[in-house]
Amino acid sequence: MKKIVLIVVASLLMFALVSAVYASSGSKNILVTFRNIKIVINGEPKLSSQEPFIYNGSIYVPLRFISESLGMSVKWDGPTNTVDIEPLPNTVTIKSEPVPGAEITVEQCPGPVVIFKKKTCKTDESGNFSITFSKSELAAMGDQTDILLTINVKDSARYSLEDVASNRIVVRLLRSKGPTYNFTLLWNQNTAQNKANKGSFAVNPKAQT
């Protein structure tokens, strides 16, 4: 983990239209100016309890407020007059929801024997869909068979994939009297800031009938 270390030169600020600030090592009076400076981070206005100011042609902003707004932790080491700024541990939050109205292409994964031809199905309003096989197809499957599902949705902007292959899912079917396998199609959305709400599809198996 990389660590950013800043050496603190000045102490806390005493605010006014024109204010005096005393350095921690050696006393020095300086004049600062407040001009109702606004802070905008990633396009979003932020309100800080400490107002930014201008000193000697430079704009000074509250370090802790800015760092924490950018997802960094701030620690103060008094004996060395040092501020340690470190990235916060990555937190991944997954938001899962069903995908209605998706068109699904069902294919057999490559193998020595052709078990079934390409099939298509569609999810209902709850994201549920079913794949039905004939008796001869079920008999040819053996104990298990891998199938490839290709997911197609109308609203591609709503379902922004983390990578181009995230709409293709391999599902393993276990032997069943069938003839129908039931599933739910889910959209797992990554809400981490650096992922920009991208995600991937997932399939949850249900009862086989």
Biotite code that builds the C-alpha atoms (Angstrom):
import biotite.structure as struc

atoms = struc.array([
    struc.Atom([0.000, 0.000, 0.000], chain_id="A", res_id=1, res_name="MET", atom_name="CA", element="C"),
    struc.Atom([1.450, 3.360, -1.023], chain_id="A", res_id=2, res_name="LYS", atom_name="CA", element="C"),
    struc.Atom([1.548, 6.054, 1.632], chain_id="A", res_id=3, res_name="LYS", atom_name="CA", element="C"),
    struc.Atom([1.476, 9.781, 1.015], chain_id="A", res_id=4, res_name="ILE", atom_name="CA", element="C"),
    struc.Atom([3.283, 11.756, 3.705], chain_id="A", res_id=5, res_name="VAL", atom_name="CA", element="C"),
    struc.Atom([2.813, 15.501, 4.084], chain_id="A", res_id=6, res_name="LEU", atom_name="CA", element="C"),
    struc.Atom([4.780, 17.582, 6.575], chain_id="A", res_id=7, res_name="ILE", atom_name="CA", element="C"),
    struc.Atom([2.551, 20.044, 8.397], chain_id="A", res_id=8, res_name="VAL", atom_name="CA", element="C"),
    struc.Atom([4.021, 23.519, 8.672], chain_id="A", res_id=9, res_name="VAL", atom_name="CA", element="C"),
    struc.Atom([1.108, 25.508, 10.070], chain_id="A", res_id=10, res_name="ALA", atom_name="CA", element="C"),
    struc.Atom([-1.278, 24.915, 12.941], chain_id="A", res_id=11, res_name="SER", atom_name="CA", element="C"),
    struc.Atom([-5.078, 25.218, 12.925], chain_id="A", res_id=12, res_name="LEU", atom_name="CA", element="C"),
    struc.Atom([-6.533, 28.244, 11.200], chain_id="A", res_id=13, res_name="LEU", atom_name="CA", element="C"),
    struc.Atom([-8.428, 31.032, 12.940], chain_id="A", res_id=14, res_name="MET", atom_name="CA", element="C"),
    struc.Atom([-11.049, 32.173, 10.437], chain_id="A", res_id=15, res_name="PHE", atom_name="CA", element="C"),
    struc.Atom([-12.162, 35.724, 9.634], chain_id="A", res_id=16, res_name="ALA", atom_name="CA", element="C"),
    struc.Atom([-12.313, 37.901, 6.539], chain_id="A", res_id=17, res_name="LEU", atom_name="CA", element="C"),
    struc.Atom([-8.643, 38.578, 7.115], chain_id="A", res_id=18, res_name="VAL", atom_name="CA", element="C"),
    struc.Atom([-7.067, 36.281, 9.672], chain_id="A", res_id=19, res_name="SER", atom_name="CA", element="C"),
    struc.Atom([-3.763, 35.616, 11.396], chain_id="A", res_id=20, res_name="ALA", atom_name="CA", element="C"),
    struc.Atom([-2.193, 32.144, 11.514], chain_id="A", res_id=21, res_name="VAL", atom_name="CA", element="C"),
    struc.Atom([0.712, 31.169, 13.739], chain_id="A", res_id=22, res_name="TYR", atom_name="CA", element="C"),
    struc.Atom([3.204, 28.515, 12.614], chain_id="A", res_id=23, res_name="ALA", atom_name="CA", element="C"),
    struc.Atom([3.966, 25.692, 15.045], chain_id="A", res_id=24, res_name="SER", atom_name="CA", element="C"),
    struc.Atom([7.723, 26.299, 14.907], chain_id="A", res_id=25, res_name="SER", atom_name="CA", element="C"),
    struc.Atom([8.513, 30.002, 15.233], chain_id="A", res_id=26, res_name="GLY", atom_name="CA", element="C"),
    struc.Atom([5.752, 32.600, 15.352], chain_id="A", res_id=27, res_name="SER", atom_name="CA", element="C"),
    struc.Atom([4.807, 34.244, 12.090], chain_id="A", res_id=28, res_name="LYS", atom_name="CA", element="C"),
    struc.Atom([1.748, 36.315, 11.229], chain_id="A", res_id=29, res_name="ASN", atom_name="CA", element="C"),
    struc.Atom([0.247, 35.909, 7.764], chain_id="A", res_id=30, res_name="ILE", atom_name="CA", element="C"),
    struc.Atom([-2.778, 37.464, 6.070], chain_id="A", res_id=31, res_name="LEU", atom_name="CA", element="C"),
    struc.Atom([-5.320, 35.227, 4.343], chain_id="A", res_id=32, res_name="VAL", atom_name="CA", element="C"),
    struc.Atom([-8.374, 36.150, 2.273], chain_id="A", res_id=33, res_name="THR", atom_name="CA", element="C"),
    struc.Atom([-11.740, 34.380, 2.088], chain_id="A", res_id=34, res_name="PHE", atom_name="CA", element="C"),
    struc.Atom([-13.714, 34.660, -1.176], chain_id="A", res_id=35, res_name="ARG", atom_name="CA", element="C"),
    struc.Atom([-16.529, 32.124, -0.721], chain_id="A", res_id=36, res_name="ASN", atom_name="CA", element="C"),
    struc.Atom([-14.525, 29.494, -2.614], chain_id="A", res_id=37, res_name="ILE", atom_name="CA", element="C"),
    struc.Atom([-16.612, 26.467, -3.642], chain_id="A", res_id=38, res_name="LYS", atom_name="CA", element="C"),
    struc.Atom([-15.283, 22.895, -3.663], chain_id="A", res_id=39, res_name="ILE", atom_name="CA", element="C"),
    struc.Atom([-16.406, 20.563, -6.481], chain_id="A", res_id=40, res_name="VAL", atom_name="CA", element="C"),
    struc.Atom([-15.125, 16.949, -6.515], chain_id="A", res_id=41, res_name="ILE", atom_name="CA", element="C"),
    struc.Atom([-15.782, 14.795, -9.594], chain_id="A", res_id=42, res_name="ASN", atom_name="CA", element="C"),
    struc.Atom([-18.485, 17.212, -10.681], chain_id="A", res_id=43, res_name="GLY", atom_name="CA", element="C"),
    struc.Atom([-20.300, 17.129, -7.326], chain_id="A", res_id=44, res_name="GLU", atom_name="CA", element="C"),
    struc.Atom([-20.360, 20.245, -5.089], chain_id="A", res_id=45, res_name="PRO", atom_name="CA", element="C"),
    struc.Atom([-19.044, 19.585, -1.570], chain_id="A", res_id=46, res_name="LYS", atom_name="CA", element="C"),
    struc.Atom([-19.660, 21.657, 1.556], chain_id="A", res_id=47, res_name="LEU", atom_name="CA", element="C"),
    struc.Atom([-16.871, 21.793, 4.146], chain_id="A", res_id=48, res_name="SER", atom_name="CA", element="C"),
    struc.Atom([-17.109, 23.136, 7.679], chain_id="A", res_id=49, res_name="SER", atom_name="CA", element="C"),
    struc.Atom([-13.684, 24.760, 7.106], chain_id="A", res_id=50, res_name="GLN", atom_name="CA", element="C"),
    struc.Atom([-13.736, 27.397, 4.386], chain_id="A", res_id=51, res_name="GLU", atom_name="CA", element="C"),
    struc.Atom([-10.912, 27.470, 1.812], chain_id="A", res_id=52, res_name="PRO", atom_name="CA", element="C"),
    struc.Atom([-8.813, 30.639, 1.678], chain_id="A", res_id=53, res_name="PHE", atom_name="CA", element="C"),
    struc.Atom([-6.216, 32.387, -0.452], chain_id="A", res_id=54, res_name="ILE", atom_name="CA", element="C"),
    struc.Atom([-2.696, 33.116, 0.811], chain_id="A", res_id=55, res_name="TYR", atom_name="CA", element="C"),
    struc.Atom([0.151, 34.565, -1.209], chain_id="A", res_id=56, res_name="ASN", atom_name="CA", element="C"),
    struc.Atom([-1.595, 33.792, -4.508], chain_id="A", res_id=57, res_name="GLY", atom_name="CA", element="C"),
    struc.Atom([-2.356, 30.140, -3.657], chain_id="A", res_id=58, res_name="SER", atom_name="CA", element="C"),
    struc.Atom([-5.663, 28.541, -2.659], chain_id="A", res_id=59, res_name="ILE", atom_name="CA", element="C"),
    struc.Atom([-5.600, 26.424, 0.515], chain_id="A", res_id=60, res_name="TYR", atom_name="CA", element="C"),
    struc.Atom([-8.277, 23.786, 1.168], chain_id="A", res_id=61, res_name="VAL", atom_name="CA", element="C"),
    struc.Atom([-8.940, 21.609, 4.272], chain_id="A", res_id=62, res_name="PRO", atom_name="CA", element="C"),
    struc.Atom([-6.711, 18.565, 3.906], chain_id="A", res_id=63, res_name="LEU", atom_name="CA", element="C"),
    struc.Atom([-8.837, 16.067, 5.853], chain_id="A", res_id=64, res_name="ARG", atom_name="CA", element="C"),
    struc.Atom([-12.037, 17.039, 4.062], chain_id="A", res_id=65, res_name="PHE", atom_name="CA", element="C"),
    struc.Atom([-10.495, 16.714, 0.598], chain_id="A", res_id=66, res_name="ILE", atom_name="CA", element="C"),
    struc.Atom([-8.711, 13.445, 1.401], chain_id="A", res_id=67, res_name="SER", atom_name="CA", element="C"),
    struc.Atom([-11.781, 11.750, 2.883], chain_id="A", res_id=68, res_name="GLU", atom_name="CA", element="C"),
    struc.Atom([-13.928, 12.948, -0.026], chain_id="A", res_id=69, res_name="SER", atom_name="CA", element="C"),
    struc.Atom([-11.491, 11.134, -2.331], chain_id="A", res_id=70, res_name="LEU", atom_name="CA", element="C"),
    struc.Atom([-11.674, 7.929, -0.286], chain_id="A", res_id=71, res_name="GLY", atom_name="CA", element="C"),
    struc.Atom([-8.445, 8.393, 1.690], chain_id="A", res_id=72, res_name="MET", atom_name="CA", element="C"),
    struc.Atom([-7.817, 8.087, 5.412], chain_id="A", res_id=73, res_name="SER", atom_name="CA", element="C"),
    struc.Atom([-5.986, 10.854, 7.310], chain_id="A", res_id=74, res_name="VAL", atom_name="CA", element="C"),
    struc.Atom([-3.928, 10.384, 10.495], chain_id="A", res_id=75, res_name="LYS", atom_name="CA", element="C"),
    struc.Atom([-2.113, 13.073, 12.499], chain_id="A", res_id=76, res_name="TRP", atom_name="CA", element="C"),
    struc.Atom([1.217, 12.338, 14.207], chain_id="A", res_id=77, res_name="ASP", atom_name="CA", element="C"),
    struc.Atom([1.750, 15.158, 16.733], chain_id="A", res_id=78, res_name="GLY", atom_name="CA", element="C"),
    struc.Atom([5.347, 14.386, 17.843], chain_id="A", res_id=79, res_name="PRO", atom_name="CA", element="C"),
    struc.Atom([6.646, 14.572, 14.258], chain_id="A", res_id=80, res_name="THR", atom_name="CA", element="C"),
    struc.Atom([4.152, 17.136, 12.907], chain_id="A", res_id=81, res_name="ASN", atom_name="CA", element="C"),
    struc.Atom([3.252, 14.704, 10.142], chain_id="A", res_id=82, res_name="THR", atom_name="CA", element="C"),
    struc.Atom([-0.003, 13.881, 8.387], chain_id="A", res_id=83, res_name="VAL", atom_name="CA", element="C"),
    struc.Atom([-0.255, 10.372, 6.922], chain_id="A", res_id=84, res_name="ASP", atom_name="CA", element="C"),
    struc.Atom([-2.678, 9.949, 4.018], chain_id="A", res_id=85, res_name="ILE", atom_name="CA", element="C"),
    struc.Atom([-3.468, 6.407, 2.899], chain_id="A", res_id=86, res_name="GLU", atom_name="CA", element="C"),
    struc.Atom([-6.034, 4.801, 0.587], chain_id="A", res_id=87, res_name="PRO", atom_name="CA", element="C"),
    struc.Atom([-8.936, 3.158, 2.393], chain_id="A", res_id=88, res_name="LEU", atom_name="CA", element="C"),
    struc.Atom([-9.255, -0.632, 1.947], chain_id="A", res_id=89, res_name="PRO", atom_name="CA", element="C"),
    struc.Atom([-11.116, -1.484, -1.241], chain_id="A", res_id=90, res_name="ASN", atom_name="CA", element="C"),
    struc.Atom([-14.748, -2.248, -0.503], chain_id="A", res_id=91, res_name="THR", atom_name="CA", element="C"),
    struc.Atom([-16.750, -4.048, -3.151], chain_id="A", res_id=92, res_name="VAL", atom_name="CA", element="C"),
    struc.Atom([-20.517, -3.870, -2.992], chain_id="A", res_id=93, res_name="THR", atom_name="CA", element="C"),
    struc.Atom([-22.554, -6.036, -5.332], chain_id="A", res_id=94, res_name="ILE", atom_name="CA", element="C"),
    struc.Atom([-26.153, -5.120, -6.065], chain_id="A", res_id=95, res_name="LYS", atom_name="CA", element="C"),
    struc.Atom([-28.067, -8.090, -7.474], chain_id="A", res_id=96, res_name="SER", atom_name="CA", element="C"),
    struc.Atom([-31.412, -7.909, -9.270], chain_id="A", res_id=97, res_name="GLU", atom_name="CA", element="C"),
    struc.Atom([-33.389, -10.050, -11.761], chain_id="A", res_id=98, res_name="PRO", atom_name="CA", element="C"),
    struc.Atom([-33.230, -9.267, -15.480], chain_id="A", res_id=99, res_name="VAL", atom_name="CA", element="C"),
    struc.Atom([-36.639, -9.204, -17.217], chain_id="A", res_id=100, res_name="PRO", atom_name="CA", element="C"),
    struc.Atom([-37.139, -9.482, -20.975], chain_id="A", res_id=101, res_name="GLY", atom_name="CA", element="C"),
    struc.Atom([-33.681, -10.816, -21.822], chain_id="A", res_id=102, res_name="ALA", atom_name="CA", element="C"),
    struc.Atom([-33.268, -13.059, -24.853], chain_id="A", res_id=103, res_name="GLU", atom_name="CA", element="C"),
    struc.Atom([-31.061, -16.085, -24.200], chain_id="A", res_id=104, res_name="ILE", atom_name="CA", element="C"),
    struc.Atom([-29.382, -18.315, -26.753], chain_id="A", res_id=105, res_name="THR", atom_name="CA", element="C"),
    struc.Atom([-28.663, -21.837, -25.493], chain_id="A", res_id=106, res_name="VAL", atom_name="CA", element="C"),
    struc.Atom([-25.861, -23.842, -27.106], chain_id="A", res_id=107, res_name="GLU", atom_name="CA", element="C"),
    struc.Atom([-24.025, -27.026, -26.301], chain_id="A", res_id=108, res_name="GLN", atom_name="CA", element="C"),
    struc.Atom([-20.415, -26.530, -25.258], chain_id="A", res_id=109, res_name="CYS", atom_name="CA", element="C"),
    struc.Atom([-17.993, -28.166, -27.727], chain_id="A", res_id=110, res_name="PRO", atom_name="CA", element="C"),
    struc.Atom([-17.836, -31.942, -27.337], chain_id="A", res_id=111, res_name="GLY", atom_name="CA", element="C"),
    struc.Atom([-17.414, -35.156, -29.316], chain_id="A", res_id=112, res_name="PRO", atom_name="CA", element="C"),
    struc.Atom([-21.173, -35.757, -29.601], chain_id="A", res_id=113, res_name="VAL", atom_name="CA", element="C"),
    struc.Atom([-23.913, -33.380, -30.702], chain_id="A", res_id=114, res_name="VAL", atom_name="CA", element="C"),
    struc.Atom([-26.605, -33.597, -28.019], chain_id="A", res_id=115, res_name="ILE", atom_name="CA", element="C"),
    struc.Atom([-28.966, -30.805, -29.043], chain_id="A", res_id=116, res_name="PHE", atom_name="CA", element="C"),
    struc.Atom([-29.315, -27.978, -31.527], chain_id="A", res_id=117, res_name="LYS", atom_name="CA", element="C"),
    struc.Atom([-29.290, -24.306, -30.611], chain_id="A", res_id=118, res_name="LYS", atom_name="CA", element="C"),
    struc.Atom([-32.282, -23.168, -28.553], chain_id="A", res_id=119, res_name="LYS", atom_name="CA", element="C"),
    struc.Atom([-33.651, -19.771, -27.559], chain_id="A", res_id=120, res_name="THR", atom_name="CA", element="C"),
    struc.Atom([-35.703, -18.579, -24.599], chain_id="A", res_id=121, res_name="CYS", atom_name="CA", element="C"),
    struc.Atom([-36.689, -15.361, -22.856], chain_id="A", res_id=122, res_name="LYS", atom_name="CA", element="C"),
    struc.Atom([-36.833, -14.251, -19.223], chain_id="A", res_id=123, res_name="THR", atom_name="CA", element="C"),
    struc.Atom([-40.154, -13.222, -17.688], chain_id="A", res_id=124, res_name="ASP", atom_name="CA", element="C"),
    struc.Atom([-40.784, -10.129, -15.551], chain_id="A", res_id=125, res_name="GLU", atom_name="CA", element="C"),
    struc.Atom([-39.070, -11.821, -12.580], chain_id="A", res_id=126, res_name="SER", atom_name="CA", element="C"),
    struc.Atom([-35.991, -12.840, -14.565], chain_id="A", res_id=127, res_name="GLY", atom_name="CA", element="C"),
    struc.Atom([-37.048, -16.510, -14.692], chain_id="A", res_id=128, res_name="ASN", atom_name="CA", element="C"),
    struc.Atom([-36.551, -18.690, -17.765], chain_id="A", res_id=129, res_name="PHE", atom_name="CA", element="C"),
    struc.Atom([-36.766, -22.381, -18.662], chain_id="A", res_id=130, res_name="SER", atom_name="CA", element="C"),
    struc.Atom([-34.926, -24.695, -21.042], chain_id="A", res_id=131, res_name="ILE", atom_name="CA", element="C"),
    struc.Atom([-36.772, -27.800, -22.198], chain_id="A", res_id=132, res_name="THR", atom_name="CA", element="C"),
    struc.Atom([-35.107, -30.865, -23.716], chain_id="A", res_id=133, res_name="PHE", atom_name="CA", element="C"),
    struc.Atom([-36.578, -33.845, -25.512], chain_id="A", res_id=134, res_name="SER", atom_name="CA", element="C"),
    struc.Atom([-36.302, -37.372, -24.105], chain_id="A", res_id=135, res_name="LYS", atom_name="CA", element="C"),
    struc.Atom([-33.590, -38.261, -26.619], chain_id="A", res_id=136, res_name="SER", atom_name="CA", element="C"),
    struc.Atom([-31.607, -35.141, -25.726], chain_id="A", res_id=137, res_name="GLU", atom_name="CA", element="C"),
    struc.Atom([-31.852, -35.924, -22.001], chain_id="A", res_id=138, res_name="LEU", atom_name="CA", element="C"),
    struc.Atom([-30.721, -39.488, -22.620], chain_id="A", res_id=139, res_name="ALA", atom_name="CA", element="C"),
    struc.Atom([-27.672, -38.261, -24.556], chain_id="A", res_id=140, res_name="ALA", atom_name="CA", element="C"),
    struc.Atom([-26.604, -35.847, -21.814], chain_id="A", res_id=141, res_name="MET", atom_name="CA", element="C"),
    struc.Atom([-25.268, -38.476, -19.458], chain_id="A", res_id=142, res_name="GLY", atom_name="CA", element="C"),
    struc.Atom([-24.565, -37.545, -15.837], chain_id="A", res_id=143, res_name="ASP", atom_name="CA", element="C"),
    struc.Atom([-23.705, -33.949, -16.677], chain_id="A", res_id=144, res_name="GLN", atom_name="CA", element="C"),
    struc.Atom([-23.560, -31.586, -19.644], chain_id="A", res_id=145, res_name="THR", atom_name="CA", element="C"),
    struc.Atom([-22.141, -28.084, -19.994], chain_id="A", res_id=146, res_name="ASP", atom_name="CA", element="C"),
    struc.Atom([-24.196, -25.554, -21.924], chain_id="A", res_id=147, res_name="ILE", atom_name="CA", element="C"),
    struc.Atom([-23.344, -22.013, -23.041], chain_id="A", res_id=148, res_name="LEU", atom_name="CA", element="C"),
    struc.Atom([-25.851, -19.212, -22.482], chain_id="A", res_id=149, res_name="LEU", atom_name="CA", element="C"),
    struc.Atom([-25.490, -15.955, -24.420], chain_id="A", res_id=150, res_name="THR", atom_name="CA", element="C"),
    struc.Atom([-27.453, -13.081, -22.868], chain_id="A", res_id=151, res_name="ILE", atom_name="CA", element="C"),
    struc.Atom([-28.913, -10.327, -25.044], chain_id="A", res_id=152, res_name="ASN", atom_name="CA", element="C"),
    struc.Atom([-30.712, -7.328, -23.541], chain_id="A", res_id=153, res_name="VAL", atom_name="CA", element="C"),
    struc.Atom([-32.419, -4.412, -25.279], chain_id="A", res_id=154, res_name="LYS", atom_name="CA", element="C"),
    struc.Atom([-31.176, -1.785, -22.828], chain_id="A", res_id=155, res_name="ASP", atom_name="CA", element="C"),
    struc.Atom([-27.409, -2.204, -23.181], chain_id="A", res_id=156, res_name="SER", atom_name="CA", element="C"),
    struc.Atom([-26.825, 1.118, -21.384], chain_id="A", res_id=157, res_name="ALA", atom_name="CA", element="C"),
    struc.Atom([-28.705, -0.183, -18.340], chain_id="A", res_id=158, res_name="ARG", atom_name="CA", element="C"),
    struc.Atom([-26.553, -3.330, -18.214], chain_id="A", res_id=159, res_name="TYR", atom_name="CA", element="C"),
    struc.Atom([-22.995, -2.042, -18.665], chain_id="A", res_id=160, res_name="SER", atom_name="CA", element="C"),
    struc.Atom([-20.693, -5.071, -18.795], chain_id="A", res_id=161, res_name="LEU", atom_name="CA", element="C"),
    struc.Atom([-17.339, -5.173, -16.985], chain_id="A", res_id=162, res_name="GLU", atom_name="CA", element="C"),
    struc.Atom([-15.894, -6.959, -20.027], chain_id="A", res_id=163, res_name="ASP", atom_name="CA", element="C"),
    struc.Atom([-17.193, -8.024, -23.435], chain_id="A", res_id=164, res_name="VAL", atom_name="CA", element="C"),
    struc.Atom([-17.446, -11.697, -22.432], chain_id="A", res_id=165, res_name="ALA", atom_name="CA", element="C"),
    struc.Atom([-19.649, -11.073, -19.381], chain_id="A", res_id=166, res_name="SER", atom_name="CA", element="C"),
    struc.Atom([-22.801, -11.847, -21.371], chain_id="A", res_id=167, res_name="ASN", atom_name="CA", element="C"),
    struc.Atom([-21.714, -15.470, -21.959], chain_id="A", res_id=168, res_name="ARG", atom_name="CA", element="C"),
    struc.Atom([-22.222, -17.935, -19.113], chain_id="A", res_id=169, res_name="ILE", atom_name="CA", element="C"),
    struc.Atom([-21.388, -21.643, -18.919], chain_id="A", res_id=170, res_name="VAL", atom_name="CA", element="C"),
    struc.Atom([-23.884, -23.676, -16.892], chain_id="A", res_id=171, res_name="VAL", atom_name="CA", element="C"),
    struc.Atom([-23.463, -27.326, -15.910], chain_id="A", res_id=172, res_name="ARG", atom_name="CA", element="C"),
    struc.Atom([-26.609, -29.432, -16.105], chain_id="A", res_id=173, res_name="LEU", atom_name="CA", element="C"),
    struc.Atom([-26.799, -32.554, -13.948], chain_id="A", res_id=174, res_name="LEU", atom_name="CA", element="C"),
    struc.Atom([-28.749, -35.644, -14.962], chain_id="A", res_id=175, res_name="ARG", atom_name="CA", element="C"),
    struc.Atom([-32.473, -35.129, -14.563], chain_id="A", res_id=176, res_name="SER", atom_name="CA", element="C"),
    struc.Atom([-35.675, -36.813, -15.612], chain_id="A", res_id=177, res_name="LYS", atom_name="CA", element="C"),
    struc.Atom([-36.601, -33.382, -16.946], chain_id="A", res_id=178, res_name="GLY", atom_name="CA", element="C"),
    struc.Atom([-37.661, -32.367, -19.391], chain_id="A", res_id=179, res_name="PRO", atom_name="CA", element="C"),
    struc.Atom([-37.340, -28.766, -18.140], chain_id="A", res_id=180, res_name="THR", atom_name="CA", element="C"),
    struc.Atom([-34.553, -26.929, -16.332], chain_id="A", res_id=181, res_name="TYR", atom_name="CA", element="C"),
    struc.Atom([-35.574, -23.695, -14.574], chain_id="A", res_id=182, res_name="ASN", atom_name="CA", element="C"),
    struc.Atom([-33.288, -20.719, -13.894], chain_id="A", res_id=183, res_name="PHE", atom_name="CA", element="C"),
    struc.Atom([-33.252, -17.080, -12.807], chain_id="A", res_id=184, res_name="THR", atom_name="CA", element="C"),
    struc.Atom([-31.115, -14.554, -14.664], chain_id="A", res_id=185, res_name="LEU", atom_name="CA", element="C"),
    struc.Atom([-29.523, -11.956, -12.367], chain_id="A", res_id=186, res_name="LEU", atom_name="CA", element="C"),
    struc.Atom([-27.605, -8.732, -12.947], chain_id="A", res_id=187, res_name="TRP", atom_name="CA", element="C"),
    struc.Atom([-24.772, -8.324, -10.438], chain_id="A", res_id=188, res_name="ASN", atom_name="CA", element="C"),
    struc.Atom([-23.864, -4.645, -10.402], chain_id="A", res_id=189, res_name="GLN", atom_name="CA", element="C"),
    struc.Atom([-20.580, -3.493, -8.889], chain_id="A", res_id=190, res_name="ASN", atom_name="CA", element="C"),
    struc.Atom([-21.246, -0.233, -7.036], chain_id="A", res_id=191, res_name="THR", atom_name="CA", element="C"),
    struc.Atom([-17.576, 0.542, -6.317], chain_id="A", res_id=192, res_name="ALA", atom_name="CA", element="C"),
    struc.Atom([-16.746, 4.083, -7.449], chain_id="A", res_id=193, res_name="GLN", atom_name="CA", element="C"),
    struc.Atom([-13.970, 3.036, -9.821], chain_id="A", res_id=194, res_name="ASN", atom_name="CA", element="C"),
    struc.Atom([-16.228, 0.488, -11.542], chain_id="A", res_id=195, res_name="LYS", atom_name="CA", element="C"),
    struc.Atom([-18.787, 3.095, -12.652], chain_id="A", res_id=196, res_name="ALA", atom_name="CA", element="C"),
    struc.Atom([-21.651, 0.696, -11.858], chain_id="A", res_id=197, res_name="ASN", atom_name="CA", element="C"),
    struc.Atom([-20.537, -1.948, -14.334], chain_id="A", res_id=198, res_name="LYS", atom_name="CA", element="C"),
    struc.Atom([-21.472, -5.559, -13.728], chain_id="A", res_id=199, res_name="GLY", atom_name="CA", element="C"),
    struc.Atom([-22.029, -9.044, -15.100], chain_id="A", res_id=200, res_name="SER", atom_name="CA", element="C"),
    struc.Atom([-24.816, -11.556, -15.566], chain_id="A", res_id=201, res_name="PHE", atom_name="CA", element="C"),
    struc.Atom([-25.280, -14.632, -13.389], chain_id="A", res_id=202, res_name="ALA", atom_name="CA", element="C"),
    struc.Atom([-27.617, -17.610, -13.559], chain_id="A", res_id=203, res_name="VAL", atom_name="CA", element="C"),
    struc.Atom([-29.154, -19.226, -10.486], chain_id="A", res_id=204, res_name="ASN", atom_name="CA", element="C"),
    struc.Atom([-30.547, -22.744, -10.988], chain_id="A", res_id=205, res_name="PRO", atom_name="CA", element="C"),
    struc.Atom([-33.984, -23.568, -9.629], chain_id="A", res_id=206, res_name="LYS", atom_name="CA", element="C"),
    struc.Atom([-35.959, -26.785, -9.332], chain_id="A", res_id=207, res_name="ALA", atom_name="CA", element="C"),
    struc.Atom([-35.742, -29.135, -12.304], chain_id="A", res_id=208, res_name="GLN", atom_name="CA", element="C"),
    struc.Atom([-39.129, -30.362, -13.499], chain_id="A", res_id=209, res_name="THR", atom_name="CA", element="C"),
])
